């Protein structure tokens, strides 16, 4: 989303004491032209006071004569406060309980722009800490605001039972944006890097001026009495153009080899999995009778001829073949010729302060280097030529790492490089290939894929279910940005039936469904699959592929006032009471028992298990 002012001037004013910028029902920004600060009033309350901006070393509070102008940009009204070389822009929209702020600085390149700084937050409740990506089993967190001390990525919420405030970036293709809270002081800044969170061992790249100005990312500030509504409004406002082809088929349903088979993948096992779904588990495919059989890492255990034959075998049985690849990572980390190119791998390696950017065991490759790009073209074309209709792309965060330099001299930041690489992948995928992201930036990946894993690797245990649903409970709103989210491969092997139910329920609550057992081998997981993966009432939950909303932490979730999912991660049975909008008969979909409910659903949930109720 680019907020470029298409202009007609309404008025230009001399400096007055204050500028009132109303938005929504009972919200406004009051800018003090003398002090160079402003107050954000949300729902009639002065929520952020003495807010100022910083552009590199330029502070909006500097003593200077200020003026402001009001312009129109499409449906937006734009208030621009001029403080010398620093411009502060405030966008409001008719009937919207949010505004968008940004800053611009004239005549200089910069790697730090902070549109919002305040030491005075007048709000209570919790504050959401959002990770940059889903690598290394990072978790979301929401400490009480008086104990919050973190730097999160791109967006946060300050919320309680009665109100929700959301602040977040609306562009992620140039900057990494940080949300820092420390001793009740809040800072929103473009130029965030961290050795763990963003995997960067150096400062953010320098952004060059465009049309004479260096621009921050636009920052959303929104309010709603229900913080979930505010988060979904923020997600919907992220209107960065989608580069991936529109998805017009049903919610993707998949099997993936990394669940259990992993490194032991071979041609015979892969065919036997196809046979299991074709001959035995026939009720698992989607509403349009589609099932993706996805070969994960170690597909190169097969010969090129076997890979081509396997793809044809999938199609012969009515399924769609998928494959795996990491486009921005060199796992070998030794110098050799790049596939599809005359360059050497060493030419592509990203450096940070002179050292190779190694993370998660892989070495980052410059997405703008001709060799990296020729390698993308080589592999994506090879997959299509062999007949594959899905690619699981992984370790995408390696492509967003800051570098000492990039081959494309027009690229100066990790996010600019990431965009270049992802756009090329999309162009090679074409209109008919399903693109699925595994490890990847949480928000910035949205324009480029059809489906994304909500968290890091998860397999079969109740602990894996709890970990995954931490991301769903705090990140469900991403289903407004991605066509589909999923909870990683559902594995039944070596877990109790209660844990199996919970693991499947975690996928249904998150959106789409990927299973991962070794169905080439005999074992009790086949019996579980035949029972659970063919249950039409359970599979019907995936029809629109959207995530449930959290009701109570990551224990209780609800969807469309029709489905209620409850998870008990502890060892002992627990009783949960969930208010419902309207009474009626609710059917528990695993046990198939129906209970009448007036205004509160009371459910006993066994330890390490889950239930899903459907209002009939």
C-alpha positions in Angstrom: 0.0 0.0 0.0 1.6 3.2 -1.1 0.1 6.4 0.4 1.0 8.9 -2.3 -0.9 12.1 -2.1 -2.9 12.7 -5.2 -3.5 16.3 -4.5 -5.9 19.1 -4.4 -5.1 21.8 -1.8 -7.9 22.7 0.5 -6.3 25.2 2.9 -2.9 26.3 4.1 -2.8 27.7 7.6 -0.3 29.8 9.6 1.0 28.1 12.7 -1.7 27.9 15.4 -1.5 26.5 18.9 -3.2 23.2 18.0 -4.4 21.1 15.1 -7.4 18.9 15.7 -7.5 15.7 13.6 -10.7 13.8 14.2 -11.3 10.2 13.1 -14.1 7.7 13.7 -16.7 8.0 16.4 -14.8 9.5 19.3 -11.2 9.6 18.3 -8.8 12.4 17.4 -5.2 13.5 17.3 -4.4 16.9 18.8 -1.2 18.3 17.5 0.6 21.0 19.5 2.4 23.1 16.8 4.5 25.0 19.4 5.9 21.8 21.1 6.0 19.6 18.0 4.1 16.8 19.9 0.6 15.4 19.8 -1.9 13.5 21.9 -3.8 10.5 20.6 -7.4 10.4 21.9 -9.1 7.0 21.5 -12.7 6.5 22.6 -12.6 9.9 24.3 -9.6 9.1 26.4 -6.1 10.6 26.0 -4.3 7.4 25.4 -0.9 8.5 24.2 0.4 11.9 25.3 3.4 14.0 24.2 4.0 11.9 21.2 6.9 12.9 19.0 8.8 11.7 15.9 12.4 11.1 15.2 14.0 10.8 11.7 17.6 9.7 12.1 18.8 12.5 14.5 16.0 15.0 13.7 13.5 15.4 16.5 10.0 16.8 15.9 10.3 18.7 19.2 13.1 20.9 17.8 12.3 24.6 18.0 11.1 25.6 14.6 8.2 27.5 13.0 5.6 25.0 12.0 2.7 25.0 9.6 0.3 22.5 8.3 -1.8 21.7 5.2 -4.9 19.6 4.6 -5.2 17.7 1.4 -7.3 14.9 -0.1 -5.9 11.6 -1.3 -8.6 9.4 -2.6 -11.0 8.9 0.3 -8.4 10.0 2.9 -8.0 13.4 4.4 -4.3 14.0 4.9 -3.0 16.5 7.5 0.7 17.3 7.0 2.6 19.1 9.7 5.8 20.7 8.4 8.8 20.9 10.9 11.6 22.0 8.6 13.0 18.9 6.8 10.6 16.6 8.8 7.1 16.1 7.7 4.5 14.3 9.8 1.5 13.0 7.9 -1.9 11.9 9.5 -4.4 10.1 7.3 -8.1 9.8 8.3 -10.9 8.0 6.6 -14.7 8.6 6.7 -16.4 6.4 9.3 -13.2 4.5 10.2 -12.0 4.2 13.8 -8.4 4.3 12.8 -5.9 6.7 11.4 -2.6 6.2 9.6 0.5 8.1 10.4 3.9 8.4 8.7 6.9 10.6 8.6 9.2 11.8 5.8 12.5 13.5 6.0 13.9 15.6 3.1 17.2 15.3 1.4 18.8 12.4 3.2 19.0 8.6 3.3 18.3 7.0 6.6 18.0 3.7 8.5 15.9 4.9 11.4 12.6 6.6 11.3 10.3 6.6 14.3 6.8 8.1 13.7 5.6 7.4 17.3 7.4 7.9 20.6 5.7 8.4 23.9 6.6 8.0 27.6 3.0 8.3 28.7 0.5 5.5 27.9 -2.8 5.8 29.6 -4.2 2.3 29.0 -4.5 -0.9 31.0 -4.5 -4.6 30.2 -2.1 -6.7 28.2 0.3 -5.8 25.4 0.9 -8.2 22.5 4.5 -9.2 21.5 4.5 -10.4 17.9 7.6 -12.3 16.5 9.1 -11.4 13.2 8.7 -14.9 11.8 7.9 -18.5 12.8 11.4 -19.8 13.1 13.2 -21.3 16.1 9.9 -21.9 18.0 9.4 -18.3 18.8 6.1 -17.7 20.7 3.7 -14.8 20.9 3.3 -13.3 24.4 1.0 -10.8 26.0 2.3 -9.6 29.4 0.4 -7.0 31.5 1.4 -3.6 30.3 3.0 -2.6 33.6 5.4 -5.6 33.2 5.8 -5.4 29.4 9.5 -5.0 28.3 10.1 -6.2 24.8 10.6 -5.2 21.2 8.1 -7.0 18.9 7.7 -6.9 15.2 5.4 -4.9 13.0 2.3 -4.8 15.2 1.0 -4.8 18.8 -2.3 -4.6 20.6 -3.0 -3.1 24.0 -6.2 -4.7 25.3 -8.5 -5.7 28.1 -12.0 -7.0 28.3 -13.5 -3.6 27.4 -11.1 -2.0 24.8 -8.5 -2.8 22.2 -5.9 -0.5 20.7 -3.8 -1.7 17.7 -0.7 -0.1 16.3 1.1 -1.7 13.3 2.9 -1.1 10.1 1.1 -1.3 6.8 4.0 -1.9 4.5 6.8 -4.5 5.0 8.6 -4.3 1.6 11.2 -1.7 2.6 11.5 -1.6 6.4 11.5 -4.0 9.3 9.4 -2.2 11.9 9.9 -2.6 15.6 7.4 -2.0 18.5 9.3 -1.4 21.7 7.8 -1.0 25.2 10.0 -0.3 28.1 9.0 1.2 31.5 5.7 2.3 29.9 7.5 4.1 27.1 6.3 3.1 23.7 8.4 3.5 20.5 7.4 2.5 17.0 10.3 2.6 14.6 11.3 1.6 11.1 14.8 0.1 11.1 14.5 -2.8 13.5 17.0 -5.6 13.6 17.9 -8.2 16.3 20.3 -11.1 16.3 17.6 -13.5 17.4 14.3 -12.2 16.3 15.2 -11.0 12.7 18.4 -13.0 12.5 20.5 -9.9 11.8 23.9 -9.3 13.1 24.1 -5.8 11.9 22.1 -2.6 11.7 19.2 -2.1 9.3 20.1 -1.1 5.7 19.9 2.6 4.7 16.8 3.6 2.8 17.4 6.2 0.0 15.1 9.1 -0.7 12.3 8.8 -3.2 11.3 12.1 -4.9 13.5 13.9 -2.4 12.1 12.3 0.8 13.0 9.2 2.9 9.6 7.7 3.9 8.7 5.6 6.9 6.3 2.7 6.7 2.7 3.9 7.2 1.6 3.1 10.8 -2.0 2.1 11.7 -3.5 3.3 14.9 -6.9 1.8 15.6 -9.5 1.3 18.3 -12.3 -1.1 19.0 -14.1 -2.2 22.1 -13.2 -5.8 21.1 -9.4 -6.0 20.4 -10.1 -8.9 18.1 -12.1 -6.6 15.8 -9.3 -4.1 15.9 -6.7 -6.7 15.0 -8.8 -7.9 12.1 -9.3 -4.3 10.9 -5.5 -3.9 10.9 -5.0 -7.1 9.0 -7.6 -6.1 6.4 -5.9 -2.7 6.0 -2.7 -4.3 4.9 -3.5 -4.0 1.2 -0.1 -4.6 -0.3 -0.7 -5.8 -3.8 -0.8 -9.6 -4.1 1.8 -11.0 -6.5 0.8 -14.6 -6.2 -1.9 -15.8 -8.6 -5.4 -15.7 -7.1 -6.5 -19.0 -5.5 -9.9 -20.1 -6.8 -10.1 -23.7 -5.7 -11.2 -25.2 -2.4 -9.2 -25.0 0.8 -6.0 -27.0 0.2 -5.8 -30.4 2.0 -2.4 -32.1 2.0 -0.2 -34.9 3.2 3.5 -34.0 3.8 6.4 -36.4 4.2 8.3 -34.5 6.9 5.8 -35.6 9.5 7.2 -39.1 10.0 9.0 -40.4 6.9 11.5 -37.4 6.8 15.0 -38.4 5.6 13.8 -42.0 4.7 11.7 -40.7 1.8 11.9 -42.9 -1.3 9.9 -43.7 -4.4 8.3 -46.9 -3.0 7.1 -45.2 0.2 5.7 -42.2 -1.6 3.7 -44.4 -4.0 2.4 -46.4 -1.0 1.1 -43.2 0.6 -0.7 -42.4 -2.6 -2.2 -45.9 -2.6 -3.4 -45.5 1.0 -5.4 -42.4 0.2 -6.7 -43.7 -3.1 -7.6 -47.2 -1.9 -8.4 -46.8 1.8 -8.8 -43.2 3.1 -10.9 -42.1 0.2 -12.9 -39.5 2.2 -9.9 -37.2 3.0 -9.7 -35.0 -0.2 -11.2 -31.5 -0.3 -14.7 -30.4 -1.3 -13.5 -30.3 -4.9 -12.0 -33.8 -4.5 -8.4 -32.5 -4.4 -5.5 -33.8 -2.3 -1.9 -32.6 -2.4 0.7 -35.3 -1.8 3.8 -33.2 -0.9 7.3 -34.5 -0.9 9.3 -32.6 1.6 13.1 -32.3 2.0 15.1 -35.4 0.9 13.0 -35.8 -2.3 16.4 -35.9 -4.0 16.7 -39.4 -2.6 14.7 -40.2 -5.8 16.2 -40.1 -9.3 14.9 -37.5 -11.7 13.0 -40.2 -13.5 11.4 -41.4 -10.3 10.3 -37.9 -9.4 8.7 -37.4 -12.8 7.0 -40.8 -12.6 5.7 -40.1 -9.1 4.1 -36.9 -10.2 2.4 -38.7 -13.0 1.3 -41.5 -10.6 -0.3 -38.9 -8.3 -2.3 -37.4 -11.2 -3.3 -40.9 -12.4 -4.8 -41.5 -8.9 -6.6 -38.2 -8.9 -4.2 -36.3 -6.6 -1.8 -33.4 -7.1 1.9 -33.8 -6.5 3.9 -31.3 -4.4 7.5 -30.8 -3.7 9.8 -28.8 -1.3 12.5 -26.2 -1.8 14.4 -23.4 0.1 15.1 -20.7 -2.5 17.3 -18.4 -0.4 19.5 -20.9 1.5 22.7 -22.7 0.8 22.9 -25.8 3.0 26.2 -27.0 1.6 28.1 -23.8 2.6 31.0 -24.7 0.3 32.0 -23.1 -3.0 30.7 -24.8 -6.1 28.7 -24.0 -9.2 25.2 -22.8 -8.7 22.5 -25.0 -10.4 21.2 -23.3 -13.6 24.0 -20.8 -13.6 27.7 -20.3 -14.4 28.2 -18.4 -11.1 29.6 -20.0 -7.9 27.8 -20.3 -4.6 30.3 -18.0 -2.9 29.2 -15.2 -5.2 25.7 -15.4 -3.7 26.4 -15.5 0.0 25.0 -12.6 2.1 27.5 -11.0 4.4 26.9 -9.0 7.6 29.8 -6.9 8.7 32.1 -9.1 6.6 30.8 -12.4 8.0 28.6 -14.8 6.2 25.0 -14.7 7.4 24.5 -18.2 8.8 21.3 -19.1 10.7 19.4 -22.3 11.3 22.3 -24.2 9.8 21.9 -22.6 6.4 23.8 -19.7 4.7 21.7 -16.8 3.4 21.8 -16.1 -0.3 21.3 -12.7 -1.9 17.9 -12.8 -3.5 19.0 -10.1 -6.0 22.1 -11.9 -7.3 21.9 -13.3 -10.8 22.9 -16.7 -9.6 20.2 -16.9 -6.9 17.7 -15.8 -9.5 18.9 -18.2 -12.2 18.7 -20.9 -9.5 15.1 -20.0 -8.7 14.2 -20.1 -12.4 16.0 -23.4 -12.8 14.3 -25.2 -10.0 10.8 -23.8 -10.4 10.9 -24.6 -14.1 12.2 -28.1 -13.3 9.3 -28.7 -10.9 6.8 -27.6 -13.4 8.4 -29.7 -16.2 8.2 -32.8 -13.9 4.5 -32.1 -13.3 4.5 -30.8 -9.8 1.5 -28.5 -8.8 2.6 -27.4 -5.4 5.8 -26.1 -3.9 6.4 -25.9 -0.1 9.0 -23.0 0.1 10.9 -22.9 3.3 13.4 -20.8 5.3 12.2 -17.7 3.5 13.5 -15.4 6.3 17.0 -16.0 5.0 16.0 -13.8 2.0 15.1 -10.9 4.3 18.4 -10.7 6.2 20.2 -7.3 6.0 23.4 -7.4 4.0 26.6 -5.4 3.6 25.5 -4.9 0.1 23.2 -6.5 -2.5 24.0 -7.3 -6.1 21.1 -5.1 -7.2 22.5 -1.7 -6.3 18.9 -0.3 -6.1 18.3 -2.6 -3.2 19.6 -1.5 0.2 17.5 -3.4 2.8 16.7 -7.0 3.6 13.0 -6.5 3.0 13.6 -5.0 -0.5 15.7 -8.0 -1.3 13.0 -10.3 0.0 10.4 -8.7 -2.2 12.6 -9.1 -5.3 13.1 -12.8 -4.6 9.5 -13.6 -3.8 8.2 -11.7 -6.9 10.4 -13.9 -9.1 9.1 -17.1 -7.4 5.6 -16.0 -8.0 6.2 -15.2 -11.6 7.7 -18.7 -12.1 4.9 -20.4 -10.3 2.3 -19.1 -12.7 -1.5 -19.4 -12.2 -1.9 -23.1 -11.3 0.8 -23.9 -8.7 0.0 -23.8 -5.0 2.6 -21.9 -3.1 2.9 -22.9 0.6 5.3 -21.0 3.0 6.8 -22.7 6.0 9.5 -20.7 7.9 8.8 -17.1 6.7 8.2 -13.6 8.0 4.7 -13.5 9.6 3.3 -10.5 7.8 5.6 -9.7 4.9 5.0 -13.1 3.2 1.3 -12.5 2.7 1.4 -11.0 -0.8 3.4 -14.0 -2.2 1.8 -17.3 -1.1 -1.5 -19.0 -0.9 -1.0 -20.9 2.3 1.3 -20.4 5.3 2.2 -22.4 8.4 1.2 -20.4 11.5 4.1 -21.6 13.7 7.3 -23.6 13.7 7.5 -27.5 13.4 4.8 -29.4 15.2 4.2 -33.2 15.2 2.0 -35.3 17.5 2.1 -34.4 21.2 -0.3 -32.2 23.3 2.7 -29.9 23.9 3.0 -29.4 20.1 -0.7 -28.6 20.0 -0.3 -26.0 22.8 2.7 -24.4 21.1 0.9 -24.2 17.7 -2.2 -22.7 19.2 -0.2 -20.1 20.9 0.4 -18.7 17.4 -3.2 -19.2 16.4 -4.6 -17.5 19.5 -2.5 -14.4 19.1 -2.1 -14.5 15.3 -5.5 -15.8 13.9 -6.0 -12.3 12.3 -3.4 -13.3 9.7 -6.2 -15.3 8.1 -7.4 -11.9 6.9 -4.1 -11.5 5.0 -3.4 -15.0 3.7 -5.9 -17.2 1.9 -5.1 -20.1 4.2 -3.1 -20.8 7.4 -2.3 -24.2 8.7 -1.0 -25.8 11.9 1.8 -27.9 10.2 1.7 -31.6 9.6 -0.8 -33.5 11.9 0.9 -36.7 13.2 -1.0 -39.4 15.0 1.9 -41.8 15.6 3.0 -42.6 19.2 0.3 -40.4 20.8 -2.9 -41.1 22.6 -6.2 -40.9 20.9 -7.0 -37.8 23.0 -3.8 -36.2 21.8 -4.7 -37.2 18.2 -8.0 -35.4 18.5 -6.4 -32.3 19.9 -3.7 -32.3 17.2 -6.4 -32.6 14.4 -8.5 -29.9 16.2 -5.5 -27.5 16.2 -5.4 -27.8 12.4 -9.1 -27.3 12.0 -9.0 -24.3 14.3 -6.1 -22.7 12.4 -7.6 -23.1 8.9 -6.4 -25.8 6.4 -5.2 -29.3 7.1 -1.9 -31.1 6.5 -1.4 -34.6 7.8 2.0 -36.3 8.0 2.0 -40.0 9.2 3.8 -42.7 7.4 0.9 -44.3 5.6 3.3 -46.6 3.7 3.8 -48.5 6.9 1.4 -50.5 9.0 0.4 -49.1 12.4 -2.4 -47.8 14.6 -2.2 -44.3 13.0 -3.9 -45.8 9.9 -6.9 -46.7 12.0 -7.0 -43.2 13.5 -6.7 -41.7 10.0 -9.6 -43.8 8.7 -11.7 -42.6 11.6 -10.8 -38.9 11.8 -9.6 -37.9 8.4 -12.8 -39.1 6.7 -15.2 -37.5 9.2 -17.3 -35.2 7.0 -18.5 -33.1 9.9 -14.9 -32.4 11.0 -13.7 -31.8 7.5 -16.6 -29.4 6.8 -14.9 -27.0 9.2 -12.2 -26.4 6.6 -14.7 -25.3 4.0 -13.9 -21.6 4.1 -10.4 -22.2 5.5 -10.5 -19.3 8.0 -9.1 -19.4 11.5 -11.2 -19.6 14.6 -11.1 -16.5 16.9 -9.7 -16.8 20.4 -12.2 -16.6 23.3 -10.1 -17.5 26.2 -6.3 -17.5 25.7 -5.3 -20.5 23.6 -7.8 -22.8 25.3 -11.1 -21.7 23.8 -11.8 -20.7 20.2 -15.0 -19.9 18.2 -15.9 -19.6 14.6 -18.9 -17.9 13.1 -20.9 -18.4 16.3 -21.4 -22.0 15.1 -18.2 -23.8 16.1 -16.6 -23.8 19.6 -13.3 -25.6 20.1 -11.9 -26.2 23.6 -8.4 -27.6 24.4 -7.2 -28.9 27.7 -3.4 -29.2 27.7 -3.1 -30.4 31.3 -3.2 -34.0 32.6 -6.5 -33.7 34.5 -10.1 -33.3 33.3 -11.2 -29.7 33.3 -14.7 -28.1 33.1 -15.0 -25.1 30.8 -18.0 -22.7 30.6 -18.3 -20.7 27.4 -21.0 -18.1 26.9 -22.9 -18.4 23.6 -24.7 -15.7 21.7 -27.8 -17.8 21.2 -28.9 -21.0 22.7 -29.7 -24.2 20.9 -28.5 -27.8 20.4 -24.7 -28.2 20.2 -23.2 -31.4 18.8 -19.7 -32.5 19.9 -18.1 -33.6 16.7 -15.7 -36.3 18.1 -18.2 -38.1 20.4 -21.2 -37.2 18.2 -23.2 -36.4 21.4 -25.7 -33.5 21.4 -26.4 -31.2 24.3 -29.0 -28.4 24.8 -27.5 -25.0 25.6 -29.3 -21.9 26.8 -26.7 -19.2 27.3 -23.6 -21.0 28.5 -22.0 -24.2 27.1 -20.6 -26.3 29.9 -18.1 -28.9 28.7 -15.9 -31.5 30.5 -12.7 -32.0 28.6 -10.4 -34.9 29.4 -6.8 -34.2 30.1 -4.6 -33.7 27.0 -7.6 -33.6 24.7 -10.0 -31.4 22.8 -13.6 -31.1 21.9 -15.3 -29.3 19.0 -19.0 -28.3 19.3 -21.2 -27.4 16.3 -24.5 -25.5 16.8 -27.1 -27.4 14.9 
